[in-house]
């Protein structure tokens, strides 16, 4: 089997920050599968301005196979090839922002280059996996034996994309019409996409974890060495999902616990709502190859998300990573955590969250990493493609 994959995240971003998102985790897992021969990644279109602002190099690590008029093909591993599209349309990228990507994915020249690359690599009998609602025009036009859309999360509920609700809804509708096999990462999303976009054949394939996560990272990071235990840690993005009321309460109510936050600050206004405290530590974002060292030095993993309709039907990867590291895990209801209730503790409010932190609890099942590995989840996707 040969795969064409259109991920959501830019390959350069993953190279820079570490391969830590659902789309690239699946790509890495597919590459380990003996039934998969070659994988062609259609990378996000970009401009020189974007490279400059993000301080990314244009050339990807790996072997440059072919280059022509803004297009390039790089072999980044034994099975994985990344197709790049450098556009000169800088002005419209500034003006249109996210809408620019929708337009660029529909470029006929991109489609033509993809077919040229498929011939060059002698790739036939392809299956297409689209993980990016913004690339719906390309996913629909691209010829492939089988097609599957990974509708991870619900982008109509992302505040950052609220101005694109019409385009996103159109994308989902179009993908539902042309690609019959869907997967998603929460029961909430299954129901939403069925009810609102007519996605009838949509399977639930939740997130997973690498079986090697936190196994080979025993060193205490330098910026954690002076932080006293016990440590309640959060590894993830500080976004609109964070419940600052819970955070402020549990930090104040548990002065003998150090609360450590590791990750990007995406919502600065939300971050400002968190009160300063002597037992609260923000360590910033960490590359994914060293991030497990931080989790290994947590005593408890916390997921203090809001419990309301703002949730986007997600499925927190950090929960699986905490469990793989052997931590006691405390979260709130929602964002896919209910399905993990046999393994972690779910608080109904800030008071119960704090009580869980205070108690020495050990009443949950042992986490089964085989059942929740990315490899086992990717096997389910391959089976869907083979039996479509």
N, C-alpha and C positions, 0 to 999 in steps of 0.2 A: 504493500500500500504506500502511495505517495500522498503527502499532504500539502495543501496550500493553506496558509493561516494568515488571517488579517487580525493582528492583535490590537488592543486599544492603546497600549503604552509603547512609546517610542523605544526602539532597541538601544539607542545611545543613552537614554535616561536609565534604562535597566543596567547597561554596562557601567554607568557612572555611580548609581546608587545601590546596585545589587539586584539580583533577579528575585524579587520578593512579592510580585503581584500574581493573581490567579492566572492571567493569560500566559505569562512567561513560565510559571510553575508547570502548567500543562505542556507547554512546548518542550521544556526540559524532560518531562516524563515521557512524552511521545518519542523523543530521541533515544530513550533507553529501551523502547519496545522493539523486539526482534521482527515484528510484522511490519514495522514502518521502515521504508528504505531511505527516502529523502523528504526533507521538509523545506518548503520555500516560504519564507516570511515576507509578506508585503509590508514594508515599514511605512510609518506615517510620513506623508509628504512634508518637506521642510524647506526653509530658505536660508540664505547666508545670514540674514538678520537674526533668525532664531538660533543659529549656531553661535553667533557672537554674544547674544544675551545670556545664553545658557553656558557659555564657555565650553562648548563641545567641539571636538575635532570632527571634520567632515568624514575622514576615512575611518571606517570601523576596524577594530582589531580583527585580524584574520587574513585570509588570502584573497586579494582582489582578483576576481575572475574575469570581469568584463566591465568596460566603462564606455558610455556614449551619450553625449549631449544632455547632461544632467541626470542620466540614469547610471546606476552602478549595481554590480552584483558581487557580494562578498561571501566567501565560505568561512563561517565562523566556528564550525566544528565538523566532525566527521559526516554528520547527516544534515546539518542546518545551514541553509543559504539565506542571506538577507538581501532583498531587493530594495534599493534606495531610489528616491525620486526627489532631486533638487530642483525646485521651481524658482523661476526668476520673478514671479509675481509677488514681490515684496509689498507693494502699495496695498493691494487687496487683502493681503494677510493682516496688515495693520488695521484696515477699515472694517473688514468682515469678521476678524477674530475666529471664533470656532466655526462660523459658517464657511470660512475659507476652506477648511478641511473637507467639508461635504462637497464643495465644488471641485477641489483638486482630485478627490477620489473618483470623480466622474470623468476625468480627463481621458480622452480616447488614446492619447499617446502612451499613457500609463498601461492601459489594457493591451496595446500592441506590444509594448516592451515585455510585459509578463508572458505573452505567448512566445515571443522570441527566446526568452530565457528558458521556458519549458522545453522548447525544441533543443536548445543548446545543451541542457542538462539531461536530455533524453528522458524527460519525465512525462509519463502518460498514466492513464487510469487513475486520475487524481480525485481526492476528496477535499472539499473546501470546508474549512472551519472559520466562520466569521465571529470575532469577539468584539466588534466595534460597530455600534449602531450608526455612527457617522459615516461609515464606509458602505452604507447600504447600496448605493448606486453601483459600486464596483462589484460587490458580492452578488448582485443580481445579474449583472452583465457577464461575469466571468463564467466560461463554460467549464463544467466539472461533472463527473459521474454522479457524485453524491454531494449534498450540501447540508451543513448544520450551522445553526446560529446559537451562540452562547449568550443568552440574555442575562448575564450576571448583573445583579443589582437592578434598580429601576431608575433610569436617568430622568424620568419625568418628575422625580422627587428631590433631585439635587438642586439646592438653592443656587449654586454657581451657574447652572444651566437653565434657570427659570425663564430667561429671555429667549431660549431656544425650544421651548415646549412644543411649539407647532412643528418645527423641523424634526424634533426627536420623535414626536408622535407619528408624523408622516413616515419616518424611517422604520419604526416598528410595524406600522400598517403595511408598508411595502415589503418588508422582510417576511411578514406573516403570509402575504399573498404568494410570494415566490419561493420561500424556503419553508418546507413543511415541518422539518425536524428541528425542534428547539430543545435547549436545556437551560436550566436556571439554578440558582443556589439557595432558594428558600421557597417554602410552601406559599407564603404570602405573594411572592412574585408569580408563581404558577397560576394562582387564582386571578391576579391582576391582569396578566397578559392574556389569559383566556377570555376574561370578561370584557376587556377593553380593546384588544387587538385581534381577537379571533385565533389565537395560537392554540390549536386543538391538540397537537402532538408535542407536548412539552414535558420533558422528563426532569426529575429533580436529581441533580448531581452537585452535591455540596462541595465546599472547599476541602482541602486536605493539608497534609504536612509532610515534610521530608523526614524520612526515618532516621536520617543522620543529624537532624536539627539538634543542636546543643550537646551532641555527643563528643565532639572533638574540640570543645572550647572551654577549657577548665580555668583559664587565667582570669584573675579579677581585673577588670578594666581600671586604668589609672584613675579616672574620675569617679570611681565608685569605692576606692580603697579607704577613704576617710568617712564614708557614710555608715553609720551604725545600723546593725541588724536589731530586730527584724525589718525586712524591707518589703513593702507592698509596691509592686512595679506595674507600670503601664507602658507597653511598647506599641506605638501607633501614632497616627496623625491626630493632632489637636484640631478637630473640625467641629462643624455645627452639631454633630451627634453627641458630643461630650456634655454631660450633665454637671455643670459647675456647682450647682446647689449640693449635689451628692459629694463632690470632691471637697468643697469647703467644709461640709459637716464632718465627714470621716477623718479629715486631717486634724481638725480641731478636737474631735472626740477621742482621737487615738494619738496623744502626744508622744507615746513611747514607740510608735511605729514610724519609720522613715518612708515617705512616699516619693518614689522616683519615676519621673516621666521621661521616656526616650522616644523621640520622633519629631517630625516636622510640625510647625505651627502654621496651619492653613487658614484658620479663622482667628485673626488677631483680636477682634472685638470680643470674641468668646474667651480667648485666653486672658484678656484683661479682667474678666469677671472672677478669676481665681485669686483668692486672698494670699498674700505673702505669709509664710510661716517658717519657723526655724526647722521644722521636720519635713519640708517640701523641697524637692530638688528637680530642676529641669535641666537635663543634660544635652538637649538638642538632638538632631538627627544623626544616625549612625549608618554606615554602609552595612549592607545585609550580611557580608561575610564576617563581621565582628559583632553584629547585633545579638546572636545567640549567647555570646559571653555575658551580655547584660542580663538576659533572661535567666541564665544559669545562676546568677547571683541574686535573683529575687527569691524571697521566701513565699510570697503569695503573688499571683497574677490577678490584676483587677481590670474590669471592663465596665466603667461607670457611664454607660450610655443613657440618653434620655428615653423615657417610655412614653411615646406619643406618636402621632401620625406623621412626624417628620422623618421617621425611619424609612430607609429606602429598600427594605426587604433584603438586606445584606446578610452576610454570613462571615463573621469575623475570623480571619485567618489567625489572628493573635491567640484566639482561644485554643486552637489546635496546637499552636506552638508552645503555649504555657503548659498544656497537658502533656505534650511530648517531653518537655523538660522535667516533668514530675512534680509540678507545682500544685498547690491547692489554688483553685480558681474561683473567683467571685465575680458575678456579672449581674446585669439587670435583664428583665424579660424583653424579648425582641431581638432583632438582627440575627435570627437563626440560632440563638443560644438555647432555646427550649429543646431542640433536638439533642442537645448535649447534656441535658439535665441529669442523666445517670452518672456523669463524670464531674460536674461542677455545681456550684451553689448559686441559685438565682434569687436575688433580693427584690422584694416588691416595692421597697422604698429606701430612703437613706438610713433610716433607723435600723432596719434589718441588715442592710449592707454593713453597717458598723458593728452589729452584733456578730455577724459572721467573721469579721476580722478579729474580734476579741476572743472567740472560742477556738479551741484546739479540735477542729472537726476532722473526722476521718471516716466518713460513712458512704463514700462514693466508690463506684467501680474503678478498677484499674484500667487505664487508657490502653486501647488496642491499636498500636501504631500501624499494623498491617491493614486493618480495616479502614483506616483513615488516611492512608498514604496517597500522595499524588499519583503514584503508579497505579494503584488500584482504581482510583477515580478515572484516570485516563483510559484504562482498560474498558470501562463502561462506555466511554465515548466511542472508542474504536468499534465496539460491538454494535453500537447504534448505527454507525456508518456502514458496517458490513451487512446489516440486516434491514437497511432502509428500504 
